[in-house]
Amino acid sequence: MPEGGSGPKGNRGQPRRGGPRRPPRPTDGRSAQRDGKRRRVPPAIRIGVDVDPDDVVARSAQFRVVEVDAGLEILTERVVGPWVDRTPEGFVIDVRAHRLFTQHPVPVETLWPEVRDALAPSVRSRRQVYADDLSARALDLALDRFFASLQPVVEFGKLGAVVFPFPSYFQPSTRAHDYLAWLRERAGDTPLAIEVRSREWVDSKHREATMSFLADHRLAYVSVDVPPGFPNSLPPLSVATTDLAVVRFHGRNGDAWERGADSGDDRMAYTYRPGDLEPWVPRLTKLASAARAVHVFFTTGSAESAGRDARLLVRVLTEEPKPEAPPPPRPPQKRRRRH
């Protein structure tokens, strides 16, 4: 994805003239001068937050990348148009895929009208449906409509990747591999990122095969920060399977994670602390050396609260590492008296 936006000339990709002036563009910590006390965020890293589709323009004044939650949205030209018309050059948008394509249940009314028309009457009458409830023709049609809605973002060089967060019941199998291969085939050259929530994908038996499969199919592995200790808690791996790496910070709220990790709603309230983020400094640095671009997103509640976490990560990344404390002085040895 071009850093500076290489789309056709014209209004698209340029802020509209007139109206209120935007605040200065954020820098992700890159403009801080080296003074012996601060570091720079590696240039490959962009840090942003999860936003609603109608909040993209406002957040483009604060971040250089965002992840749009399109999990239950039909993306129309009215929704997508401002993403390219009213955001700055170089702004990047990742899109969370519609939940139908991540094996979550979705309300029938969130499907495209022509897809609803292609459903069997017994399926159309249900309150919620899964991808398995659709015929192959209807599922192909749905995915094609979804990718077609993103074409303006692709054409004007602002699409980073489409992110597919799968639930823990999506486990490694021939069927799961076939499904991911189908996504890759239907997507063409659109960058795709895959998040899994079954530890089996990355256990000692499957990890190498998982990463090889993703790399062979040009699917980016999504690294995660999640509450530890649950069956759907994956370790914080820093692995790049394509030239784009994606990291999603879901917080450390164990109760919320246990209730919501498989619901399809990834926004879980949590306030990160420096100690939570410091172990990610070497991991992100490693990813930045292995990939052309690293997109880091916080899904911790509202865009405002997630934004605070994003700014904290910038601070952690730019602070000079704390020197190790010197060992305490050894107490003087008592001299033995001679008798």
N, C-alpha and C positions, 0 to 999 in steps of 0.2 A: 504494500500500500504506500503510495507516494507520501512523503512527509509534507510536502507543500501543496498538495492538491493539483493535479494536472488536467483537470477537466476543461471543457470548452469555455471560451470567454463569454462574459455576459453577467447577468445578475446572480446566477446560481454560484454558490460558494463565496459570495460577498455579502457583508452586512448591508441591510437596506439603509439608504441615505435618510437623514432626518431622524427625529426621535431622540430619546435620551442617549447620552454618551455612555459607553460601557466603561466599567472600571478597568484598570490596567490588566493586561493578560497575565495569567499565572505562569510561573516558570518551573514548577516542580522542584525548586531549589537549584536550578541549573545556573542562575545568574549570580549566585553568591561568589564573590571573589575569594580566591584562596588567600587566607591570611595566616596560615599555620594553625588555625583553630577550627576550620570547617572543611568538610569535604563536599564534593559535588555529587548529585544523583547521576548515575551512569546515563549517558544520552539516550540509550535504547529504552529506558524505562519511562512509561507514562502512568500516572496515578489518577484514578477517577472514582466515580461512585455509580451505583445503580439508580436510574431515574425512570419516571413515567414518560410515555411517549410525548405528552404535551409539555414536558419540562425541559426538553433538550436545548432549546434556544437560550433559556435563562441560564442553564448550567454551563453553556459554552463560554460564558464570560468568566467562569471560575476554574474550569478544568480543560485540559487539552485532549481528554478522552472521556467518554461516558459509556456505560452499558445501559441500553434501553430495554426495559422489561416489556416485551411484547407477548408474554405468556398467554394472555387471554384477549389479545387485540387483533382485530382485522385492520391491517395497516393500509389506509387509503391515501390517495394523493393529498388530501387535505391535511392528513397527519404527517406524512413523510416530506411533503414539499418544503416546509420551513426548515427541516433538518439540513437541506442543501442551500436554500435561499437565504437563510438568516443566521448562519453560523460562519465563523471566520475560516479563512484559508488555513489548511493544516490541521483543522479539527477532525478528530477521528471518532467514529461511532461503532461500537460493538452492539449487536442485537441478540437478546435472549430469545431463543426460538419459541414459537407457539407451543404450549404444553402438550398439544396433541402429538407432536413429534418427539416428545421426551417420555412417552409412555405413561403420562399422567391422565386422569379423567378430566374431561372438559365439558362444560355445558354445551348442549347442541346449538344454542343461539350464538356461540362464539365462533362457529364455523362459517365459511364463505357460503353465500346463498346457493351457488351452483353445486357446492359439495353437499349441502343439506338435501338438495334435490336428487343427488345421486345415491342417497342412503335408502336402504330397504325400509318400508313403512314400519316394521317392527323396531328398527333401530332409531328412526326419526322420532318416534313417540317417547323415547327415553329422556330422562332428565339430563343424564351425563353419558358420554361415550368414551371409549378408549380407541387407540389406533387399530387394535385387533378387531374392533367391531365394524370397521370400514372394509369395503372390498378393495382389492388392489387398485382398481381403476379410480375409486374415490380418493384413496390415500395418495396416489400419484397426482391427482388433480389438486388436492389440498396443498401438497408440498410445492407444486409448480406455482400455485397462486401466491403462496407465501414468498417464495424467492422472487417472483415477478414484482411484488410490492416493494422490494428493496432495490430494484434496478436503478432508480434515480440516485440513490446513495452510492451504488457501485460506479455508475457512469461519471459521477463528479468526484471520484477518488476519495470518498469519506468513509467507506465501510472498512472497518478493521477485520471483524470476523462475526460469524453467527455462532452463538454459544448454546450448547445443548447440555443442560444439567439433568442427568438421569437419576432416578430414584434407586434405592438400595436393592429393590427387587429386579432391576435390570442387571443380570449377572452374566459372567463370561460363559458363552456357549456358541455353538455353530449358528444358532438362530440370531443371537445378538450380533455376532460378527457380520452375518448377512445383512442385518438391518443397517448397521453402520456403513457397510459397503454400498447399500442402496442410497443412503443419504449422500455419500460422496459422489455417486454417479449422477444423481438428479441435480446436485448443486453445481456441477461443472467446475469452474475454477474459483468459485466463491470460497474464501477461507472459512473453515469450520473448526470449532474447538469443542472438545468432549470432556465433560465432567462426570465421573462415576462415583457412586456412593456405596458400593459393595467392596469391602476390603479384599475380596477374592481376586479382583482384577489386578491387584498389586502385591499379592502375597508372594512368598518365595517360589511357589510353583508356577504362577501365571505372569509375574511382572515382566520378565523379558519378552514373553510372547505378546503381551499387551502393548508394550512400547514399540515392538517391531511392527505389529499390525497397524498401529496408529501412524507410524512413520511411513509405512508402505502405502497407506491410503491418504496421505497428506492431511491427517487429522491432528490438530494440536491437543496435547494433553493439558488439562486444566489442573494446575496445582491448587491446593486449598489449605486454608487455616480454619480449623473447626474444633469444637470441644473434643478432647480426647476421651477414650474409654468407652465409646459406643460401637456397636457392630457396624454402623455406617460411618464411622470416623476413620478417614484415611490419614496416613502419615503425611507430614509436610514435605513431599518430594519436590526437588528442583530439577525437573526433567523437561527438556525441550525436544519434541518430536517433529517440529516444523520450524521454519524461520520466524514464526510468531509464537511466543509463549504467553499464556494467560494465567493469572493468579487471582483467586477470589477469596476474600477475607469474610467469613461468615460469623465471626465472633466466637466467644467462649461461653455463651449462655447455654448450659447443658440442658435445662428444662425445655427451653424453646427448641433446641436442636432435636431432642428426643421426640417432641410433639410434631415438629414441622418439617423435618428434613426430607420427608417423602411426600409432602403435601403439594409441592410445586411452587409454594410461596417462599422465596429465599430470603426475605427481609426479616431478620431477627434482631431484636434490640440488644445492643451491647455497646459498652464504651471501652475501647482499647486503652491499655496502659503501655508506657514505654517498654516495660519488661516483657510484654506479650510480643512486641514487634522487633526487639533487638535481635533475636535469633534469626530473623528473616534477612538481616543485612547481608551475610555471606551467601544465603540462598538466592536472593535477588541479584547479587553481583555475579554469581555463577550463571544464572539464566541470561543476564545481559551479555555475558561473554559467549554464550552458546547460540543465541537467537538474534535476529535482526531487530526485533521489537519485542518488548515485554509490556503487556497491558495488565495493570493491577487495579482491582475493583473492590470496594467495600460495599457490602450489602447489609450493613448494620443499621436497619431502621430507615428513617427518612433521609432525604438527600442532605439535610442540614447536619444530622448527627453523623451520618457516614462521612460527610465532608470534614468534620472535625477529626475523625480517625485518619482520613487521607492526609490531612495537613500534619498530623502527628507522625505519620510514617515518613513524610518528607523531612521533618525535623530529625527523626532518628537516623535517617540515611545520611544526613549532612553533618551530624555532630561528630566531632573527633572521638574515636574510641577511648573509653576511659582506661587510663593506665592501671595496670595491676598494682594493687596496694603492696608496698614492700612488706616483707615478713616482719613480725614484731621483733624487737631486739631481744636477744637472749639474756636472761638474768645473769649477773656475774656469779661465777662459781665460788662457793665458799672454800676458803683455804682450810686445809686440815691442820690442826695443831700437832706439833711434834712433841712427843713425850720423852 
